Amino acid sequence: MRRSANRLHASAPFLLSVIVVAFVVGGYGSTLMEPLVTEVSLAALDSSPRDVPLDAEDLLPRVLDLSDVPTHNMRAQAGIVFNPRTNEIVWGSNQFEIRPIASITKLMTALVVLDQGADFGLDVVVDRGDVRRASVTYLRRRERVTLENLLHLTLIGSDNGAARVLARSSDFGTKRFVEEMNRKADDLGLRDTEFVDPTGLHEGNVSTPYDVARLISHAVEQPKLAAIMRSRAYRMRTSQRNVRVRNTNRLLQGRYLIQGGKTGYIDEAGYCLAAVVKLQDSDPLAVVVLGANTNSGRFREVRRLMDWVSTDGSSLIETRVQRAD
C-alpha cells in the first residue's frame, strides 16, 4: 500500500527515538521510564502524518466462502464481485493486486469536480495542451465548452481532453487537482489507489479491483454522476459545432440493469471495466474486470460473472433481512 508505506517510513525516526530513550533511561527504574515514554509517544502522535479516521469503510471486507459453490474461471488478469452494502467480496481473482486502471481514473476526476461545487453552466476555452496527444477526444482547441458538457464527455465518451480541461480550469489547477484526487482516495479509504493525472493515460494511475469496486459504488451514489453514466449517448454543442457521443460502456445495451459504469484502456492496463449491476432480489453489486485481452472481452467477462452469480452463486447474494429481536 503506497501511502501506508510512506506513513510507516515517516514514523521511523519516532520509533528510533523511543528505542534510544528506553536504552538511556532504562537504568533509572520503571517509575521514571513509564511517564517519559508516554510523553514522547503523545508528542510524536501530534507531529506525525495522520491517517484518515477509522470508520466503516476502513474495515476489512468479508470474503464469502465459495467451497460449496461451483467455481467461476475468469480470463482477465484480475476482478471482483463486491457487495458495498454488506462489505462482502462475493467473488474475486487477484482482487487486492495493484494494477494500472486507465480511464477508470475519470471516476475520481468527476468526484473531485463535483466536490468543488463547480458552476456547470460555465464556459471554458479548450487549450492546445488539452487535446495534444489526448488519444481520445471530441474537442478542438480554441472552442468553448460548458463544464456540464465536459463532464458528460469525460464519463460517457471517456474523453481525455475533457478530463484535462476539467482539472486545469478547476479552482485548484491541474497539479493541485491531482493532489485532491489522492486526498479523496484517502477519504474514501482507498489505501491501494494512487493518481498522477486526471485522465488515466499515465500508467501511474493504479488501484486494485477491491478499491475500484468501492470507487464505482461511491460514484453511483452521486445522482448526477449515476444519471450521466447510464446515458447511452449524448448530444451537445460547443461554440463551433454539434457533437454526438456514444457511451463506451456496452453493458448499457444488455439485459442487466446497470446503475453506472466506466471503461478504461491503455497498453499497460489492458481492457478494464467497472460497473454497478442490480440483479433481481439482491443488493446492487460492484463488478470490476481489469486486464482483459480485448474490448469485447471485458464486457463478456462481466456478463459471465453476472450469469454465474445469478445461477450458481445465487445463495451468495440473497438479500439479508436483519430482524430486531
C-alpha positions as CSV (number, residue, x, y, z in Angstrom):
1,M,0.0,0.0,0.0
2,R,1.8,3.1,-1.2
3,R,0.6,5.8,1.0
4,S,0.6,3.5,4.0
5,A,4.2,2.6,3.3
6,N,5.0,6.4,3.2
7,R,3.4,6.8,6.7
8,L,5.4,3.9,8.1
9,H,8.6,5.5,6.7
10,A,7.7,8.9,8.2
11,S,7.3,7.3,11.6
12,A,10.7,5.6,11.6
13,P,12.5,8.5,13.3
14,F,10.0,8.4,16.1
15,L,10.5,4.7,16.7
16,L,14.2,5.1,16.8
17,S,13.9,7.9,19.4
18,V,11.8,5.7,21.6
19,I,14.4,2.9,21.5
20,V,17.2,5.4,22.4
21,V,15.1,6.8,25.3
22,A,14.4,3.4,26.6
23,F,18.1,2.5,26.4
24,V,19.3,5.6,28.2
25,V,16.7,5.8,30.9
26,G,16.3,2.1,31.5
27,G,18.8,2.1,34.4
28,Y,16.8,4.7,36.4
29,G,13.9,2.5,37.2
30,S,10.4,2.0,36.0
31,T,8.9,4.9,37.9
32,L,10.8,7.3,35.6
33,M,10.6,5.3,32.5
34,E,6.8,4.9,32.2
35,P,5.8,8.6,32.2
36,L,8.7,9.6,29.9
37,V,7.8,7.1,27.2
38,T,4.1,8.2,27.4
39,E,5.1,11.8,27.0
40,V,7.3,11.1,23.9
41,S,4.6,9.0,22.3
42,L,1.9,11.7,22.6
43,A,4.3,14.3,21.2
44,A,5.1,12.1,18.2
45,L,1.5,11.5,17.5
46,D,0.9,15.3,17.3
47,S,3.7,15.8,14.8
48,S,3.5,12.6,12.6
49,P,1.3,12.3,9.5
50,R,-2.3,11.4,10.4
51,D,-4.3,8.7,8.9
52,V,-7.9,9.1,7.9
53,P,-10.1,8.3,11.0
54,L,-11.2,4.7,11.1
55,D,-14.8,4.2,10.0
56,A,-16.9,1.5,8.4
57,E,-15.2,2.0,5.1
58,D,-11.8,1.1,6.6
59,L,-13.0,-2.3,7.9
60,L,-11.6,-5.2,6.0
61,P,-14.1,-6.9,3.7
62,R,-15.6,-10.2,4.4
63,V,-14.7,-12.8,1.8
64,L,-17.5,-15.2,1.3
65,D,-17.0,-19.0,1.4
66,L,-17.2,-20.5,-2.1
67,S,-16.4,-24.0,-1.1
68,D,-19.9,-25.2,-1.7
69,V,-20.4,-23.2,-4.9
70,P,-19.3,-24.2,-8.4
71,T,-16.2,-22.2,-9.3
72,H,-16.0,-19.5,-11.9
73,N,-12.9,-19.0,-14.0
74,M,-12.1,-15.6,-15.5
75,R,-9.8,-15.0,-18.4
76,A,-8.9,-11.4,-17.4
77,Q,-6.0,-10.7,-15.1
78,A,-8.0,-9.5,-12.1
79,G,-11.6,-8.9,-11.0
80,I,-14.1,-8.8,-8.2
81,V,-17.8,-9.0,-7.4
82,F,-18.4,-6.8,-4.4
83,N,-21.5,-6.0,-2.3
84,P,-20.9,-2.5,-1.0
85,R,-23.8,-2.6,1.5
86,T,-22.5,-5.6,3.4
87,N,-18.8,-5.0,2.6
88,E,-18.6,-8.6,1.2
89,I,-16.4,-9.9,-1.6
90,V,-18.8,-12.3,-3.3
91,W,-16.1,-13.5,-5.7
92,G,-12.6,-12.4,-6.5
93,S,-9.5,-13.1,-8.5
94,N,-6.3,-11.1,-7.6
95,Q,-8.7,-8.7,-6.0
96,F,-6.0,-7.0,-4.0
97,E,-3.4,-6.8,-6.8
98,I,-2.3,-3.2,-7.6
99,R,-2.6,-2.5,-11.3
100,P,-3.0,0.4,-13.8
101,I,-6.7,1.3,-14.2
102,A,-6.5,3.6,-17.2
103,S,-9.7,5.7,-17.7
104,I,-11.5,4.3,-14.7
105,T,-9.4,7.2,-13.2
106,K,-12.1,9.5,-14.6
107,L,-14.5,8.4,-11.9
108,M,-12.3,10.2,-9.4
109,T,-11.9,13.2,-11.7
110,A,-15.7,13.6,-11.8
111,L,-16.0,13.2,-8.0
112,V,-13.4,15.9,-7.3
113,V,-15.2,18.2,-9.8
114,L,-18.5,17.5,-8.0
115,D,-16.9,18.2,-4.6
116,Q,-15.7,21.6,-5.5
117,G,-19.2,22.8,-6.3
118,A,-18.5,23.8,-9.9
119,D,-20.8,26.0,-11.9
120,F,-21.6,23.5,-14.6
121,G,-23.1,26.3,-16.9
122,L,-19.7,28.0,-17.1
123,D,-18.0,28.1,-20.5
124,V,-14.3,27.1,-20.7
125,V,-11.9,27.6,-23.7
126,V,-10.1,24.5,-24.8
127,D,-6.3,25.0,-24.9
128,R,-3.8,23.3,-27.3
129,G,-2.3,21.3,-24.4
130,D,-5.8,19.8,-23.5
131,V,-6.1,18.0,-26.8
132,R,-2.4,17.3,-27.6
133,R,-1.7,13.6,-27.6
134,A,-5.1,13.1,-26.0
135,S,-5.7,9.7,-27.7
136,V,-9.5,10.1,-27.5
137,T,-11.1,13.5,-27.6
138,Y,-14.1,15.1,-29.2
139,L,-12.7,18.6,-28.5
140,R,-10.9,21.1,-30.7
141,R,-8.6,23.9,-29.4
142,R,-10.0,27.4,-29.1
143,E,-13.6,26.3,-28.9
144,R,-15.7,27.0,-25.9
145,V,-17.5,24.2,-23.9
146,T,-19.5,24.2,-20.8
147,L,-18.4,22.3,-17.7
148,E,-21.6,20.3,-18.0
149,N,-20.7,19.1,-21.4
150,L,-17.1,18.4,-20.3
151,L,-18.4,16.2,-17.5
152,H,-20.6,14.2,-19.9
153,L,-17.7,13.8,-22.4
154,T,-15.5,12.6,-19.6
155,L,-17.8,9.9,-18.3
156,I,-19.7,8.9,-21.5
157,G,-17.1,9.2,-24.2
158,S,-14.0,8.7,-21.9
159,D,-12.7,12.0,-23.4
160,N,-9.2,12.6,-22.2
161,G,-9.2,16.2,-23.4
162,A,-12.4,16.9,-21.4
163,A,-10.8,15.5,-18.3
164,R,-7.8,17.7,-18.7
165,V,-9.9,20.8,-19.2
166,L,-11.9,19.9,-16.0
167,A,-8.7,19.6,-14.0
168,R,-7.0,22.7,-15.5
169,S,-10.0,25.0,-15.2
170,S,-10.8,24.0,-11.6
171,D,-10.1,26.2,-8.6
172,F,-7.0,24.0,-7.9
173,G,-5.3,23.9,-11.3
174,T,-4.1,20.6,-12.7
175,K,-1.3,19.8,-10.2
176,R,-3.4,20.5,-7.1
177,F,-6.4,18.8,-8.7
178,V,-4.4,15.6,-8.8
179,E,-3.5,16.1,-5.2
180,E,-7.2,16.4,-4.4
181,M,-7.8,13.2,-6.3
182,N,-5.4,11.4,-3.9
183,R,-6.8,13.2,-0.9
184,K,-10.3,12.0,-1.9
185,A,-8.9,8.4,-2.3
186,D,-7.7,8.7,1.3
187,D,-11.0,10.0,2.5
188,L,-12.8,7.0,0.9
189,G,-10.3,4.6,2.4
190,L,-8.8,3.5,-0.9
191,R,-5.5,2.6,0.5
192,D,-4.0,1.0,-2.6
193,T,-5.0,3.7,-5.1
194,E,-2.9,6.5,-6.5
195,F,-3.3,9.0,-9.2
196,V,-0.8,11.0,-11.2
197,D,-3.0,12.6,-13.9
198,P,-6.8,13.2,-14.3
199,T,-7.2,11.1,-17.5
200,G,-5.8,7.6,-16.8
201,L,-3.4,7.9,-19.8
202,H,-0.5,7.5,-17.4
203,E,0.3,4.0,-16.1
204,G,1.0,5.5,-12.7
205,N,-2.7,5.7,-12.0
206,V,-3.1,2.5,-10.1
207,S,-5.6,0.7,-7.9
208,T,-6.9,-2.8,-7.1
209,P,-10.2,-4.5,-8.1
210,Y,-11.4,-4.1,-4.5
211,D,-10.6,-0.3,-4.3
212,V,-12.1,0.2,-7.8
213,A,-15.3,-1.6,-6.7
214,R,-15.6,0.8,-3.8
215,L,-14.9,3.8,-6.0
216,I,-17.6,2.9,-8.6
217,S,-20.0,2.2,-5.8
218,H,-19.4,5.7,-4.3
219,A,-19.7,7.3,-7.7
220,V,-23.1,5.7,-8.4
221,E,-24.3,7.1,-5.1
222,Q,-24.0,10.6,-6.6
223,P,-27.3,11.1,-8.6
224,K,-25.7,13.4,-11.1
225,L,-22.9,11.1,-12.0
226,A,-25.1,8.0,-12.0
227,A,-27.5,9.6,-14.5
228,I,-24.6,10.6,-16.8
229,M,-23.1,7.1,-16.7
230,R,-26.4,5.5,-17.5
231,S,-26.8,7.6,-20.7
232,R,-26.3,5.5,-23.8
233,A,-25.5,8.6,-25.9
234,Y,-25.2,12.4,-25.5
235,R,-25.7,15.3,-27.8
236,M,-24.1,18.7,-27.2
237,R,-23.0,21.9,-28.8
238,T,-19.6,23.6,-28.5
239,S,-19.2,27.2,-29.6
240,Q,-18.4,26.0,-33.1
241,R,-20.4,22.7,-33.8
242,N,-22.7,19.9,-32.8
243,V,-21.3,16.8,-31.2
244,R,-22.8,13.4,-30.6
245,V,-21.1,10.9,-28.2
246,R,-21.8,7.2,-27.6
247,N,-21.2,5.6,-24.3
248,T,-18.2,3.4,-24.3
249,N,-20.0,1.0,-21.8
250,R,-21.7,-1.6,-23.9
251,L,-23.3,-3.2,-20.9
252,L,-26.0,-0.5,-21.2
253,Q,-27.3,-2.3,-24.3
254,G,-27.6,-5.6,-22.5
255,R,-30.1,-7.4,-20.3
256,Y,-28.8,-6.4,-16.9
257,L,-29.8,-3.2,-15.1
258,I,-26.7,-1.1,-15.0
259,Q,-26.7,1.7,-12.4
260,G,-23.4,3.1,-13.6
261,G,-20.1,2.1,-15.1
262,K,-16.8,3.2,-16.6
263,T,-14.4,1.7,-19.1
264,G,-10.6,2.1,-19.4
265,Y,-7.8,1.1,-21.7
266,I,-4.1,1.7,-22.1
267,D,-1.5,-0.9,-23.1
268,E,-0.2,-1.3,-19.6
269,A,-3.6,-1.9,-18.1
270,G,-5.4,-3.9,-20.8
271,Y,-9.1,-3.5,-21.2
272,C,-10.8,-2.6,-17.9
273,L,-14.4,-2.1,-16.8
274,A,-16.1,-1.2,-13.5
275,A,-19.9,-1.3,-13.2
276,V,-22.6,-1.5,-10.6
277,V,-25.3,-4.0,-11.5
278,K,-28.7,-4.6,-9.9
279,L,-29.9,-8.2,-10.1
280,Q,-33.4,-9.2,-9.0
281,D,-33.8,-9.8,-5.3
282,S,-30.3,-8.7,-4.4
283,D,-28.3,-5.7,-3.4
284,P,-26.5,-3.7,-6.2
285,L,-23.2,-5.4,-6.9
286,A,-20.0,-3.7,-8.0
287,V,-18.3,-5.7,-10.7
288,V,-14.8,-5.0,-11.8
289,V,-12.7,-6.6,-14.5
290,L,-9.1,-5.4,-15.0
291,G,-6.6,-6.6,-17.7
292,A,-8.9,-8.2,-20.2
293,N,-7.3,-9.1,-23.6
294,T,-9.9,-7.4,-25.9
295,N,-12.5,-4.7,-25.8
296,S,-15.4,-7.1,-26.2
297,G,-13.7,-9.5,-23.7
298,R,-14.2,-7.1,-20.8
299,F,-17.9,-6.9,-21.3
300,R,-18.1,-10.7,-21.9
301,E,-16.3,-11.3,-18.6
302,V,-18.8,-9.1,-16.7
303,R,-21.8,-10.8,-18.3
304,R,-20.3,-14.2,-17.4
305,L,-19.8,-13.1,-13.9
306,M,-23.3,-11.9,-13.6
307,D,-24.7,-15.1,-15.1
308,W,-22.6,-17.1,-12.6
309,V,-23.8,-15.0,-9.6
310,S,-27.4,-15.3,-10.8
311,T,-27.3,-19.1,-11.0
312,D,-24.5,-21.0,-9.2
313,G,-23.8,-18.1,-6.9
314,S,-27.3,-17.0,-6.1
315,S,-27.1,-18.1,-2.5
316,L,-24.3,-15.6,-2.0
317,I,-26.3,-12.5,-2.9
318,E,-29.7,-13.2,-1.4
319,T,-30.7,-10.0,0.4
320,R,-30.3,-10.5,4.1
321,V,-33.1,-9.1,6.3
322,Q,-32.0,-8.3,9.9
323,R,-34.7,-8.6,12.5
324,A,-34.8,-6.6,15.7
325,D,-35.3,-9.3,18.3
